[in-house]
Amino acid sequence: MDDLLSARSQMAMSLGFHILFAVAGMAMPLMMATAEILHLRTGRAVYLDLAKRWAKGTAILFAVGAVSGTTLSFELGLLWPEFMRHAGPIVGMPFSLEAFAFFLEAIFLGIYLYGWKKLLPHWHIVVGFLVALCGLTSGVFVVAVNSWMNTPTGFDYVDGEFVNIDVWKAFLSPAFPTQAFHTAISAYSSVAFLVMGIHAWGLMRSPKSEFHRAALTIALGFAMVSTPLQILSGDLAARHCGNEQPIKLAAMEGLYETQRGAPLALGGIPDDEARHLKGAIEIPKVLSLMQGFDPEHEVRGLEDFPRDEWPNTLLVRTAFSIMVMLGMAMMGVVGWSAFLIWRRRELPTGKWYLRALVAMAPAGMIAVEAGWCVTELGRQPWIIHGYMRTSEALTTVPNLVWHFGLFTVLYVFLGITVTILLRNHVFAAPASGAEKKEGR
């Protein structure tokens, strides 16, 4: 394994691990605060127990996310020093804002965890929403950096240097609105499906459990709101790619030839040598219609770009297909859920429905990982699109394969640890039953 591949593999593994905790940190605090509001409104102890358990889960995920996020900050300097040297003055501001939001989240989370009997209930809920707000803004600030890497702006480029920097224009790069919206909504939808699957499994084992029933109700509510918005945000993000990153869209769609009336391809394997998407089912003119609201809209293909600037079309197309397939499956489950609720006027708990929720539990997280692969691999071979290639940013530190191995062991250990903690302290139903009255 050469150094460039080792560095990219290590960064991919670190980002892939950290993003799971990042999206959980964006969504879980809001679910936690929602459970507490329901306790305040209904007086049912099950919602209080749920809020406390989800608060523990938020704390566990926050702690592991802090470790993996700190690791990423070191890796940026260790693996990509030329990127930090050139781009540091631009990305430093959103990274600083992310750190500020992260510290505020830690403060509010501490107050929330230790303030159950020390704060009035309404103020305690306000603190919970502040945790959720800080978690959301922290994630959005990081997305701003990645958005700038995809559509760099806010500077003049003179003799290989970024000068006359406008940090706010860089922060609000063309990719930022759609990418931030899609990331945030995906966090709520993916976490909701994961929680739904976990508590559906609990209901299958304990059909009378009010704890699992209450948790499933809240998570299903989140999924029914966020999943349709996720489909909308994905459509906006894809349309942005067509306008600002046409080579990425071409790789996503496996489109080699620039066309008017471009078809939407379902499935298929891209063949760069033959410049053809093999085995795809094509729906005429739909891609043009989706991109430009015109069935004859021109969509640029890979042939319009130099061959050495093409991303890995097989990986990008595969990741994109997985993301879209899972997103549509999640939308199908939400539609099924809405139909059952409308028909029965109660939470669906049928055997096959609960089995479907269990099967779909990891779908959102897999879709998030696949979407991140599309974002990152679709930009290659650039680390700053159009200005700096990934190979140009690489460190001169030798033997990076050893770093890759050590960090792999670290993430495996952290993954096992957090799974055990969440299973024992968060998602297991109370042994005495959640209907037992208890104080705050």
N, C-alpha and C positions, 0 to 999 in steps of 0.2 A: 504494500500500500504506500503510494507516494505521499509527500507532505501535504500537498493541496487536497488530495482526497481524504487524508486523515483529519485535516483541519475542518473540512466541510462536514465530514461525518460526525466529528465531535460537536460542532455547532448545531448540526441538525438534531442530534440526540438530546443536547441540552435544551434547545428550543422546544422540541417535541415533548420533553418531560415537563418543562416549566409551564408551557401553555395550558396544560391540564389544570394546574393549580391557579393560574391566572384567571381562566374563565370561571372556575369555582369561586374564586375570591370576588368576582364581579356579581355572581348570581346568588350564592348562598346567604349572604347577609340580608338581602331583600326578602328571601323566603323566611328567614329567621324572624325578621321584624313583622312580617305578615302573620306568622303564627301567633306572635304576642298580641297583635291587634285583635285577632279572633278570640284570644283568651279574654281580653279586656271587654269585648263586646258580648261574648256568650257566657263567660264565667266557667267554661268547661276546663277542667284541669288538664285534659289531654293536650290542649293547645299550648299550655304553659310548659308541660313536659317536653313537647316537641320543640318549642322555642329554645329551651335550655340545651337540649341535645344538639340541635342545629348550631347553637352558639359554640358548643364544644367542637363540633366538626369544623366550623369556620376557623376557630383558633388553631386546630391541628393543621388544616390546609394552609393557613396563613404562615405558620412556622416553617413548614416544608417549602412553601413557595418562596419564603425569604431566603432560605438556603440555596435553592436552585437559581433564584434571581441574582444573588450575590455571585454565584459561580459564573453566570453569564457575563456579569460586568467585568470579571477578571479575564474571561476568555476573549472579550472584545479587544482588550489591550494586548493579551498574550498572542492570540492567533492572527489578528488583523491590525497590526500597529500602523500601517500606512493609511488605512481607512480612518483611524482615529486621529492621526496627525492632520489629515486634510479636512475631514468632515467634523472633527471635534468642535470647532467654534460654531457650527451650525446645529448639530444634534445635542450639544451640551444643554441648551435651554430646555427642550422637552424632557430630557433625562433628569434634569434638576427638578422640574415640576413633578415628574413621576415620583422621585424620591420624597418630595414634600408631601404629596398625597399619600404615599406609603407610610410615612411617619405619622401623619394624622390618623390614618386608618388604624395603626397600632395603638395610638392613644385612645381613640374612641372605642376600639374593641376591648381594651383593658377596662375602661369605664363600664362598658356594657356587661362584661363578665363578672365584675365585682360590685356592680351597682344594683343588683336585684332587690335588696332590702334597704338600700341607702338612697335611692332616687324614687320620686313619685312615678307611678306607672306611665303617665303620659310622657314625662321627660325621659324615662328609660327607653321608650319606643322611639323618641326623637333621636337619641344616641344610636339606636340600631339603624335608623335610616341614614345617619351620618356615616356609619361604617359602610353601608351599601354605596353611598355616594362617593366616598373616597376610593373604594375598591373599583368602581366604574371609571372614575377619572384617572386613576393610576393606570389602568389598562389602556384607556384612550390615549394618554400621553405617550405610551410606548408605541402604539400604533402610528402616532404622528411621525416617529422616526422612520419606521418602515415605509410609510407612505412617501416620505421624502426620498428614500432610496429608490422607490419605484418611479416617481415623477419629480426629480430634483428641480427646485426653483429657489428664488430668493438670493441670488448671488451673481457676480460676474466671474467668468472663468478666464484667467489671464496667465499665460505661461505655466499651465499645469497647476495653478493655485486658485482656490476659491477666495475672492476678494469682494469688497463692497457688500457685505452680507446683511441681509434683512431677515432677522431671525423669525419674525412673525409671518412674513410671506413664506418662508421655508416651512414653518410649522403648519400653515394652512395650504399645503401643496395640493395640486389638483386631485390626487388620489385620496386625500384625507377624509373628505365627507363620506364618500361611499364605503371606504375601507373601515372607518371607525364605526359607522352605523351597522355594517354587516358583522363586524367582530362582536360588538356589544349584544346585538340581538341573538347571534349564534350562541353566545355564552348562556343567556337565559334559557334558550330552547334546549341546548345540549344538556345542561345541568338538570333541567326539569325532567327530561326523558330518563336520565340516569337515576334520579330520585324516584320517579314513577316505577321504574323497573325493580328497584330494590324493595320498595314497599308493596308492589304487586306480588313479589315473591313471598314477602311476609304474610300477605293476606291469603295466599294459596296454602301456606302452612298453618295459619291461625285465622280462619275466616271470620271470627267474631272480634278480632283485635281492633279496638277503636283507635289505637295509636297508628297502626298502619293505614287504616281507613282515612283518618284525618290528614296524614302526610300525603297520601295519594290524592286526596281532594285538592290540597294546595298546589302540589306539583302539576296536576292536570290543568288547573286554572292557568298557571304560568305557561304551560305548553300550548294551550289553546289561544293565548294572546300572542306569544312570541313566534310560534312556528309560521303562521301566515306572514308575519312581518319579515321573518327570515327569508322566505321565498321572494318577497318584494325587494329586500335589500340585496339579495343575490342577483336579481335581474338588473338592478341599478349598477351594481359593481361590474357585471359583465358588459353592460353598455358603456361604462367608463373605459373599460379595457379597449373596446373597439375604437374609442375616440383618442385616448391618451397612450395606450400600450397595445397597438394593433398586432404586434408580433406575438405578444402573450395570448391574445384572443385566438390568433391563428393556430397556435400550438394547442390551446385548450380544445378547439373545435376540430383539430386535425385537418385544417384547410390549407392546401398547398397553392391553389390557384386563386388569384384575385378574381372575384366574380360579382356580377350584378344578379340579383335573384339567387343568392347563395342558399343552399339547402341546410337544414338542421340535421346533423348526423347523430344517429343513435348507435352506440357501441362502435366497434371497429378498432383496428390496430393500425397506427400510422407506420408507413414504410417510407423512410427518407430517401432511399435509393430510387424507388419507383415514383416517389412523390405522389403517393396515393393512400387513402384511408381504406384499408382492406376490411371487408366483411361488414361495413356499416349499412344501416338502414337510413336512407335519406328522405326527408320530408321537404319537398321543393319549396324554395323561396322563404321558408320560415325564419332562417337565421337573419336574412336581410330585413325581414319584417320586424323581428325582435330588436335589431340593432338600430334601425333608422325609421321605424314605423312606416316603411315603404317596401313592398315586395321586390322592388327593383333597386333598392339601396346597394351601393357597392361595398363589399367587405374585402379588405386586403388579405391576401394569402401570404404564406411564408416565402414564396418566390420573389416578393417585393423587397426582401431583405438579404444582406450578405450571408452566405452560408455559415461563416464563422461566428455569426451573431444569433444563430438559432438556439433556442433552449433544447433540452432533451425532450423531444416531442412525445416519445413513448411514456415517459414518467409523468409529464404534465397532463397529457390526455387521459391517462389512467387515473390519476388523482382527481382530475376534474369530473370524470365519469362517476367515480365512487361518491364524491361529494354530492353531485346532482341526484344520483340514484337514492342515496340515503335521505337527502332532503325531501324528495318526493314521497318516499316511504313514510317519513315522519309526518308529512302533511296528510297522508292517507290515514294514519292512526288518529290524528287529530279530528279529521272528518268523521271517522267511524265513531269516535268518542262523542262528538257533538250529536250525531244521529241517535246513539243509544240514550244519551241524556234527554234529548227531546222526546224520545219515544217512551222512556220509562220514568222520567222525572226524578231520577235518583242516580247516584254514582254507580257506573257499571262495575259489576264484580263477577261476571260470568267467567267460567273456566277458560274458555278459549281467548277471551279478551285479556285476562290477566297473563296468560301465557304469551300473548303477543307483546304485551308491555315488557315482560321479562326479556323476550328475545330482542326487543328494540332498545333495551337499556343502554348499550354502548354505542348506539348508532350516531347520536349527536357528537360524542367525543371523537369517534372515528371520522365523522364529517369535518369536524374542526381541524383535525390533523391533516386530512386530505386537502382542505382548503388552504391551510398554511403551506403545504407543499406546492400547491398551484402558485401561490403568491411568490414564494422564494425561488422555486425552480423555473418559473416562468420568466423571471428577471435575468437568469443566467444567460451569458457568461459575465454579466455585470454585477458588481456589488453596489455601485452607484450608476444607475442606468444611463448609458451614453457617455459617461465621464471616467469611470475607473472600473477595470475588469477585476474580478475576484482574485485572479492570479497575481495581480499587481499589488494587492493589499496584504498578501501573505507574509507571515513572520519568517525570519531567518533561523529561528530556533529549530534545531535538528530533532529527529526521532519523535515526531509527534504521535506516532502510533502508541507509545507508552502512555501519553496523556489520555488518549482515547480509551485505553484499557482501564486506567485508574478511575476515570469519571464514569465509565460503564458500571464498575463495581459499586461506586457511590450511589448511582441512581437506582440500581437494583435493590440495594439495602434500604434506601429511603422509600422506594415503592412498596416493599414488603412491610416496612414499619407502619406506614400510613394506612395501608389496607387493614392491618390488624387493629390499629387504634380506632379507625372508623367503624369497623365491624363490632367491636366490643363496647364502645362508648357512645355511638351515635345512632346506628340503624337498628340495633336490637331492641325489641319492644320491652317495656318495663315488666319485670317479673311479677309485680303486684297488681298490674293493670293500670292503665292511664286514667281511669275514672276516679281514682282515689283523690280526695281533696287535699291540697297542700298549699302552704303559704308561698309568697313570692320569695 
